[in-house]
Amino acid sequence: MLGVRLDDDLEQRLTAVARGQGRSKSDIARDAVRRYVDQHDAAFLAEAKRQSQRAVARGRTEEDDAWEALAAADDPGDPSARTAAE
């Protein structure tokens, strides 16, 4: 359970959006938090991948393979990540 205090203007805007969409304020807030967390998880994985690639340039380690496998799982369309995971 999470309680969030909003300023009056944001509360009124959220209420209007919720009414207009026929959704609850909690549902909209939950979606917004989910998108925020997903975005920041993706940024973390991108940084891990970048660091792994730098390590590969200096010499391969088992830890590099593990990070690249995580990156490949997150982005199966990326051929550079997929190579190390295969």
C-alpha positions in Angstrom: 0.0 0.0 0.0 1.3 3.4 -0.9 -0.2 6.8 0.1 0.7 9.8 -2.0 0.0 13.5 -1.2 -0.7 15.7 -4.2 -1.0 19.4 -4.3 -4.5 20.7 -5.0 -3.9 21.5 -8.6 -2.5 18.1 -9.5 -5.3 16.4 -7.5 -7.9 18.3 -9.5 -6.2 17.5 -12.8 -6.0 13.8 -11.9 -9.6 13.7 -10.9 -10.6 15.3 -14.2 -8.5 12.8 -16.2 -9.9 9.9 -14.2 -13.5 11.0 -14.8 -12.8 11.6 -18.5 -11.3 8.1 -18.9 -13.8 6.3 -16.6 -10.9 5.1 -14.5 -10.0 5.4 -10.8 -7.3 7.8 -9.7 -5.5 4.8 -8.2 -5.5 3.0 -11.5 -3.9 6.0 -13.3 -1.4 6.5 -10.5 -0.5 2.8 -10.6 0.1 3.0 -14.4 2.2 6.1 -14.0 4.4 4.5 -11.3 4.8 1.3 -13.4 6.0 3.3 -16.4 8.4 5.3 -14.3 9.9 2.1 -12.7 10.1 0.3 -16.0 11.9 3.3 -17.5 14.4 3.4 -14.7 14.9 -0.4 -14.8 15.7 -0.1 -18.5 18.2 2.7 -17.8 19.9 0.5 -15.2 20.2 -2.5 -17.6 21.5 -0.2 -20.3 24.3 1.0 -18.0 25.1 -2.5 -16.9 25.4 -3.5 -20.6 27.6 -0.5 -21.3 29.9 -1.4 -18.5 30.0 -5.0 -19.6 31.0 -4.0 -23.1 33.8 -1.9 -21.7 35.0 -4.9 -19.7 34.9 -7.1 -22.8 37.1 -4.6 -24.6 39.7 -5.1 -21.8 39.3 -8.9 -21.7 36.4 -11.3 -21.2 35.3 -12.5 -17.7 32.5 -14.7 -16.4 30.8 -11.6 -14.9 30.7 -10.0 -18.3 28.9 -13.0 -19.7 26.4 -12.8 -16.9 25.7 -9.1 -17.5 25.4 -9.6 -21.2 23.0 -12.5 -20.7 20.8 -10.2 -18.5 20.9 -7.5 -21.2 20.0 -10.1 -23.9 17.0 -11.2 -21.9 15.9 -7.6 -21.6 16.5 -6.8 -25.3 16.3 -9.9 -27.4 16.5 -7.8 -30.6 20.0 -6.6 -29.8 22.5 -8.8 -31.7 25.5 -7.6 -29.7 23.9 -8.8 -26.5 22.6 -12.0 -28.0 26.1 -13.1 -29.1 27.4 -13.4 -25.6 24.3 -15.1 -24.3 24.3 -17.8 -26.9 
